Amino acid sequence: MTWLQIRTTSLLLLCLTLFGCTAMGTQTVPYEVLSKKYTNSASRYMDVNGLTIHYRDEGTGPPLVLLHGVASSLHTWDAWVKQLKGKYRVIRLDMPGFGLTGPDSAPNGQSAQYMVDMIDAFAQKLGLNRFFLAGNSLGGYYAWNYAAQHPEKLYKLALVNATGYPQDMPFWLGLASFPGIHWVTPYMMPRFMVNRTASSAYANKDVLTDEVYERYFDFTQRRGNRESYVLQFRKLRAMSDDDSLGEKVKEVMVPTLLMWGALDDWVPLDVMQMFHRDLPFSEYLVYEGVGHLPMEELPVQSARDLNNFFMSEIRKSKTHPQEDEIKFYDSQNYQFHMGSTEEP
């Protein structure tokens, strides 16, 4: 054991002594307990390449698949499903490593190609020959990678505050994967740290109820999830320095809507501008007063915008977003206006 490992182990033992196991997030909650709490009548399970995927399948209409982001679960789409299931067959899943699906033991289980193959196998088992696809955050990264490889299987694509270019790591995710600390976090994710991480993703704090905080913390208690979280955080850390990361974006030939919270501290607006620069077919909307999760923070308007784009005619983007042409949605006055990316 190295000196660094000895120090971090000592820190872990000290924290457990001072604060106890529950508050420090060292417990493992039985799967049956979490399943009873976080499934409903729409919940289904599917074996995909040896991994049991938890998903929900609701509504009727053209199929729409939703991919959540890092440290999240399918529940992040609850409000969108309520708005959209009358128009679409909405299918959302707990991505591998998160929620009730939990980690995959495959050696390449954290790679983009693994996720693309998983999404494709999942869609095939559901009999989806063609579908709409939307992804948030890291789920957006997997969504556009899927679109680049399987354009013939998608009608349209929506990227909601998606990753895809080098950028600074969100502070709390970076802290959890920081050398030295990453030895501890697979064994201990304190409630205060989970809460602060979740809070940093939201600009509209009104939607951050006790129930939401509890759900984020509960899923860190599923066996294997903490280890998976740290692996994903370290993947994001590596991505933050990869200058070639966005090159494949240019290969996406699927019409794409970029939906962005103007106050996102995790994936800033300049990332959206790079997407629009490189995507041959893209439109964009920016929501004022909204952070990393427009589908939770402004669900009715963002779901309406998504539906309008999916049902609209396809057109090719011919301009790049300049500071004076970004279209903002003002969530206070319920109207769009043109503005600069420099203002909140």
N, C-alpha and C positions, 0 to 999 in steps of 0.2 A: 504494500500500500504506500502510495506516495505521500509526501508531506502535505500536499494540497488536499488529497483525499482524507487524510487524518484530520485536518482542520475543519473541513466541511462536515465530516461525520460528527465531530465534537460539537459543532454548531447545531446540527440536527438534534443531538441528544439534549443539549441545553434548552433548545426551543420546546421540545417535548416536555421537559421537566417544568418549564415555566408556564406553558399555555395549554398543555394537554393535547391528546391525539386528535380530537374532533376539530378544534379550531385551527390546528396546524395542517389539517388535510392529509393525514397519514393513513386513514382508515380505508378499507375496501368494503363497499356496500354490496351485498349479494345481488346478483343480476336479477333474481326474481323480484326483489323489492323495487329496483329501478324500473323494471318492465311493467309492473303493476301500476306504478305512478305515472309513467310517461308513454303508455300506449293507449289507444282507444279502438273503437270499432272499425276504423279505417286502416289500422295497422296490419301490415303483412310482413312475411319473412321470405327471403329467397336465398338459395345457395348459389353463389357466384364464384367459381374457381376455388371452392373449398371454404369460402368465407360466408357467414350468414349475415345478409344485409337486412336491416330493419328499414321498411319504407311505408309510405301511405299512398293510397290510390283513391282519389275522390273526384266526383264530377263527371260530366259527359261533354263530348265535343272533341276537337282536335287535341292530341296529346301535348302536354307541356311538362317538361322535366326540369326540376329545380335543384341546384347544387349549392349547399351552404358553404360557409367559409371556415377558417381555422378556429379551433376551440369552440365550435358551435354545434348545432344539431338541426334536424329538419323542422324543429319548432320555430325557428327564426322566420319561417314562411307562413305562419298561422294566419296572419291578417291578410296576406295576399290570397291565400287559398279561399278564405271567406269571400273575397271580392271576385275571384276568378272561376270558382268551380261551377258556376252556372253557365259558363261559356267554354270551358276547357275540361278535359280529363287531366287533372293536376296530379303529377306523380313526384314525390320528393323522398329523398332517402337520407339516412344517417351515413355520411361518407365514412369509408374505412378509417379507423383510428379515432372516431368520435361517436358521441351519442351512445345508442344501444348497440350499434354495429360493432364498435370496438376495434382493436388492432388486428392487423393481418400479419401473420408470421412469414409471409413471402419475403425473400431477400431483397427484392426491389419494390417492396410495398409502399415506399414513399415517393416513387418516381412518377413523373408526369405520364410516361408511357404506360405504366401499370394502371394509373387511374383512367386513362383513355380507353384501354382495353377492358377495364372493369365496367365503365359506362356503356361501352358497346355491347358487352355480354349481357348486362342488365337490360338494356333496351331490346335486345333480340329475344330474351326470355319472356318479355312482356308482349312480344309481337309488334313492336313499334317499327314499322318500315320507314316512317318519316315523322319528325316531331319538332316542336319548338323547344329551345333550350335556353335557360337563364342560369347564371351563376354569380354569386357574390364573393368578393375577396379571393381567397385561394380557390374556392369553387369556380370563380370566374376564370382563373388561370387554367383550370382543367377544362372548362367549357370551351374556351377559344382554341386550346390545343386539340380538343375533339373536333371542333369545326374545321380546323386546318386539315385534318386527316380524313374526315368523313363529311364533306360538304353535301354530298348527295342524300344524306340522311336527315338533313335539317331544313326546315322551312326558313326560319330566322333565328337570330341569336340576340340575347340581351346580356350585357356585362354590367353588373352593379358594383361600382367601386372595386373593380377587379385588379389583381396584380398581373404584372407582365413585363415590367421594366426595372432596372436597378433603382433603388431608393433607400432612404434611411429606414432602419428597423423601428417599428413602434416600440416605445420605451419598455413597457412591461413584458412584451414578448422577447425583446432583446435581453432583458435582465434574466428571464427564466432560462435562456439558452447560453448565458454568458459563461465562458470557461471557468470552472470551479463551482459556480452555482448550479450548472447543469448536472453535476454529480448528485445534488440534493433533490432537485425538483421531481425526478421520477418517484421519489419516496415521500415527498412532502410538498403540497401546494396549499399554503395557508389560505384560509377564507378571505382575509383582508387583501391578499395578493390577487386572488381570483376576482374579487369585487372591483379592485382598482383597475385591473385589466379590462374587465367588461365595461366599466364606466367610461374608460378612455375611448371606447369605440363609438359612444353615443354623444351627439350634441344635444338632442332632445331628451333630457333626463326624465321627462314625465313618463316615458314608456318603461323606464327601469324600475319596475315594481319589485317588491320582496320576492315574489314568485319567480321573476326572471333571474334575479341574483341566485336564488336557491337552485334553480335548474342548472345554471353554469357550474355551480359548486358541486352539485350532485354528480354530474357526469365526469368530474375529475376523480370520483370515488369508484368508478367502474374499474374492475380489474384490467390492468394493461393500458388504460387510457392515459395516465400520467406519462408513462414512458413514450407513448405515441405522440402526445402533445410536444414533448421535448424534442423528439425527432423531427416533427413538423416545424417547430420553431427554429431548429438548427438548419433545416432546409431553407427556410425563409432568409436566415442570416447569410447562407451561401448565395442565394438568389440576389440578395441586395448588392453584391459585388460583381455580378455576372453581366458584363457589357454586351454579351451576345444574346441575352435573354429575349429581347423583343424582336429579333430578326424573323422569327417564324410567324409573327403577327401578320406580316405582309402576305402570307400564304392563305389567310382566311378570306374566302370568296363568298361567305354567307352574309347577307344583309344584317347589320348589327346596330343595335341601339345601346349607346353608352349612357348610363344613369349614374349621376354622381352627387353625393352630399358635399356642399361647398365647404363645410367645416370638418371634413374628414381628416383626423390626425394620423390615421394609419396609412392611407393611400391618397396622396394629395392630388389636387386638380391637374398639375402638370403631367401626371401619368395619363389622365383622360385625354389631354391634348396630344400626347404621343400616340395613343391608340388611334385617335381620329386622323392623325397625320399618316399612319401606316396602314389603316384598314381601307381597302378600296371602296367598300360600301358601308358607310356608317353615318348615323345621326347621333345627336347628343342632347342631354338635358342635365342641368345643374340645379340642385334644390338648396335654396338658402335656409339657414338655420338647421340643417340636417348634417349628420356625421357619416359614419361608415355604413350605416344600415338603413337606407331609405325605405325598404320594404317593411321595417318595423316603425321607423320614426315618422314616416308620412305615407302610410299604406294605401289610403283611398286614392289619392292623387297619383302616386307612382304606379299603382295597379291599373288605373285608367290609362295612363300614358303607355304602359306596356301593351295593353290591349289595342290601343289606337295604332301603335307601331306594327304590331303583328298583323293587324287587319288592313294596313295601308298598302298602297302600291310600292313596289321596289323602285328605288332611285339611287343613282351613283353619286357619291360624295365628290364634289369638285373643288371644294375649298377647305382650308384648314382653319380651325378656330383661332381667331385673333382676339386680343383682349377686349375689343369693342364689339364682338359679335357673339359672345357666350350667352346662351339663353338661360336665365335664372328663373326658378319658381320660388316666389315669396310665400312661405308657408303661413305668414301672419296675415297677409292681405289677399291670399288665394288668387294670385295672378302671376303671369310670366312677365319678365322685362329683360331687356338687353343690358349687360353689365360687364365689368372687368373681373378677371380672375383674381385681381389683387384685393378686391373688397369682399367682406364676409357675406 
